Amino acid sequence: MNAQTAILQQEITPQGGDYETVRRVIEKISLDYRDQPSLEALAEEVGETPTGLQKLFTRWAGLSPKGFLQAVTLDHARRLLDSGMPLLETALEVGMSGPGRLHDLFVTHEAMSPGAYKTRGAGLTIRYGFHLSPFGVALIMVTDRGLAGLSFNDAGGERAAFADMSSRWPNANYVEDMAATAPYAARIFDPSRWRAEDPLRVVMIGTDFQLRVWDALLKIPMGTARTYSSIAAEIGSPSACRAVGAAVGANPVSFVVPCHRAIGKSGALTGYHWGLTRKRAILGWEAAQVSVDARTTA
C-alpha cells in the first residue's frame, strides 16, 4: 500500500465507535422491525443510554431510531400490500396491532382559475409567513380562498425558500403576514385537528395536467405510497410517467398534497424537492401516526 492509497483509505473509511454503534442499530432495526424494538431496547443492545443513542443516531442518519424503524416498517408494509396481502394481515405482519382508522389530513381543494395561472399570479395577493414545524422551517402561503403554498427549509434558508416559491407566481402581490398564516401552521401539523367536518381549504394554482396529478396525490392514503407509473395510469396518461414526475416535483403545497408518497418503480424513494432526508422523516412521522391510531383502535 503506497502513501496515497493510505491517505485515501483513511479519508473514506468511517472511524471510531460512533459509526459502529449506528451500523449495529440499523442492522438490528432492519432484522427485527416486526418486533418494533423500543429506543430503550436498541440502546441496551449497543451499550448506550436512550438519550445518547437518540442524539447520535439522529446526527448520523438524519432521523431518529424510531423514525428509521417507521420508515423500514412502511417500506415492508408497502411491498406486502403491493403483493396483494390484505390490510389487516399486512398490519399484523409488520408488527402493528391492527389497521386502525388510518388518520389523514381532511382537505377540500379547488383549482384557481386558469387565468390566474397564465398571468403568473397577476392581481393575486398572497400572504406568507415562516413557522417552525416537525420538518424544519415551513414557509406557508395563503390567499383569501385558502392554503396556496407550503415548503420547507433549514434555518437560514428562508430567503432561498421564498425566492423558490414566489417564482412560481412572480406577478402576485406578496405580503408578509404571520397572523394570517399561523392558524394554518397550527392545523396542518397537529393530527388532533384533522377533522372531516372542518376540512382544511386548499387552493391549487397550476396547469391542467399538474392539477390532475396533484389531485391524484391527495387520494393516496397516509401510510401508503404510489409509483409514478400508477399515478400516470390513474389520470389517464399511462405513458406520461416522466411528466408526472415533473408535476409531482412542482407541487407547491408540500405535505398537505402528499408528493412525498410518490415513489419510483423499483420502490426507491427517489428525489424530493425539499430534500430526501426530509422525505424520509415525513414518511416516518406519518407511519408513527398510523401506528398510534392502530393501537388506540385495536
N, C-alpha and C positions, 0 to 999 in steps of 0.2 A: 504494500500500500504506500503510494507516494504522499508527499505532504499535502498536495492539492486535494487528493481524494479524502484524506483525513479531515481536512477543513470542511469540505462539502458534507461529509457524513456527520460531522459534529453539528452543522447548521440544520440539517433536515431530520435528524434523529431526536425525537422527544426525550428530554432528560428529566430525571427527578421522580419522586414518588407521586406527585400530583397526577401526572399522565397515567400512571399505572392504576391509581385509585379510580379515575374516571373510566378507564378501559374496563376495569372489573365491574363497575356499576352498570355500564352499558351492556356488557355481556350477561350479567345477572338479569337485568330487565328483559333483554331480548329472549332469554331462555325461559324465564319464569313469569312472563306477563300474565298468564292465566291466573296465577295466584295473587295478582295485584299487590306485590310487596310494598309495604309501607316505607316511608322515609327512615323510620327507626330501624326497621329490619335491614334495609340497604346499608345504613350507617354501621350497624353492628357487623355486617358481612365484611366490611373493609376497614374496620377499626377506627372509624371516625365518629364524632358527635353528629347528631342530626343537623344542628345549625352549621357546623363546619362543612359537612358534605353538601348542604344546600348551597352555600356560598361558592364552594369550589366547583361543583358541577355546573352551576349556572354561569360562572365565569368562563369555563372551558366550552360548554356545549351551547350556550345562548338561551337555554331554557332550563327549568328546574328538573330534578329527577322525576317528580310527579308529572310534569308536562311531557317529558320524554316518554314515560310509561303510557300516558294517554295517547300520544301520537302513535306509538307502536301498537297499542290496542286497537286504535281506529284503523290503522293500516290492515291489520289482520281481519278485523270485522268487515271492512270493505271487500276484501278478497273473498271472504266466505259468502257475503251477500251476492257478490257478482257471480259466484259459482251456483247460486240458486238456493242456498240454505235459508230457511225461514227466519224471520227476525228474532223470534223468541229463542230458537236454538242457537242462533248466532250470538245473542246477548249472553247466554249461558256458557257457550263455548269460550268466549273471550274473558270470562270472569265476572260479568255483570249479573246482578240478581234477577234482572228482567228487563224488558224493553222500555218500560215506563211510558210517559206521555211524549217524550222527546220534545221538550220545550223549544221554541224557536221564536225569533222576532215576528210579531204580527205587524205587517205593514200594509198600508193601502197606497198605491202608487198611480201616477198618471204621467203622461208624456207632455212636455212643454210643446207648444205649437211649433210646427216645422219652421215658421218664420223666425222664431227666437233663435233657433239653431243656425239657420242660414245667415242671419245677420250677426252671428257670433256674440249674441247677448245684448245687442244694442237696445237701449230702452229698458233693460232689466236691472233692478237693484238687487245686489247680493250682499248680505250681511255675513261677516265672518268673525271667528274667534278661535283662539288656541286653548286647549283644555288637556289636563292630564287624563290618561286612560290606562287600562291594563297593558296596552301595547305601545307605549311611548306617548309622545305629544300628538294629540289629534287636532287637525285643522278642520273645523266644521263650517260649512257654508249653507245659508238658508235664504229662501225667498219668502214672499208673503204667502206662498202656496205650500211650503214645506221644505224638508231637507233636500238640498241640491248637490252637496259635496261633502265628502269625508275622506281625509287622507291621514297618513301617519308620518312622523319624522322623529328623529332623536333630538335631544336638547341641543340647541344651537343651529338646527336646520330649518327653523321657521321661515326664514326669508326664501330659501330654495323651494320649500313646500308651497308657499303662497304663489311663487312665480310659476311653478308647475301647474297648479290648479287654475289660476287666473288666466293662463294662456289658452285654456280650453274655450273660454268665453271672453276674449280680450276687449270687447266693446262694452261690456257690462259696467255698471257703476258699483264699485266696491266700497263698503262702509264697515270699518271695524266696530263690532257691536257685541261684546261678550254677553251682555244682558239678554240679547236675542238668541244666542247660540247655546248658552248654559243649560237651559231646560232640555235641549236635545242631547247634550253630553250626559246629563243625569239619567235620561231614559235609556239611551242606546246601550250603555254598559252595565245596566242593572237588570238582571233577568227577572227580578221580582216585579218589575214594572212592564213586562211584556204581556199585554192583555189583548185578546181578540176583540173585546168590546170597546177598546180605546186604542185603535191602531195608530202607529206612527205614520205620519204623512210624508211621502217621498215624491219629489218631482224629478223626472229624469230628462235630461237635455242631451240629445244625440241624434244620429242618423236613424232612419227606419230600421236598418239592419242591426245597428248597435242596440236599439231599444228591444228588438226581438230577442237578442242574446241576453240582455240584462234581465228581461222578464223570465227567461228560462232559468237563469241563475237563482232568481227568487223562489223557484219551485223546488230547489234542491234542499231536502230536509237537513237540519243540523245533525251531525254525526255521520253523514254520508258524503260521498263525492261522486262526480260525474266526469267522464272523459270529454275532451273537446269534440271528439267524433260523435259521441252520443248527444251532445248539445246541438251539434250541427244537424243531426238527424231529426231531433225534436222540433227544430224551427223550419224544417222542410228544405234544408240545404245540405244534404249529406256529403257533398264534395267540397264544402267550404270550410274545412277544418282550420286551415291557416287563417282565414278571415275571422272565424270565430275566436281563435286565439288572440288576434289583434283587438277585437271588440272586448274580450274579457280584460285584456291589459289596459284598455282605455276607460274601463269603468270608473266613474268619478265618485261613486258612493261606496267606498270600501266597507267591508264588514256587514253593513246592512244589506246591500246587494252582494251576496257572498261569492265574489270571484275567487276567494281562497279555496273554495270547494271544487274548483275545476282542476283536473289533473291530466297528465299525459297518458297516451295509450298504454304504455307499459306499467302504469301505476305510479310513475315518478311524480313528485310534487311539482316539478318544473319551476319556471320563474314566477316572480310576483313583483308588481310594480313598486311595492314598498318594502321589499327585501324578503328573501326566502326564510330567514330565521324568524321574521315576524309572522310569516305564513304558518310555520310550524307551531309557533306559540299560540296563534289564534285557533288552529285546529285542536291543539292540546287543551286549551281553555274550553272550547266547545265540548270536547269529549268529557271534560270534567262535569259540565252542566248536565249532559246526558246521563252520566254515571250517578250523579246525585239524585236526579229525578227518578232513575230506575230504582234506587234504594228506597226512596220515600214512597214509591207507589207499589213496591213489591208486596 
